[in-house]
């Protein structure tokens, strides 16, 4: 099971010539856990995303968007009406955001 988040962090890590064994301790996890996150088998905690963004020298929002997208996908992937449900949710989010302004 691949994840957009996992693929992106692997790409960023490899671009910087960082090894799993270098990054994992900075996130207070072992290399096996980080490897599973990159493969999409395990999820990283949301609170760890800003730390990871700093380590990988990337925008926190970029990683957060991919993490959220993977979360949504995991919830709706087997649902026949997934696209329609996500459209309804998007309308609700937009409505709430307009009220906040």
Order of alpha helices (4+ residues) and beta strands (2+ residues): alpha-alpha-alpha-alpha-alpha-alpha
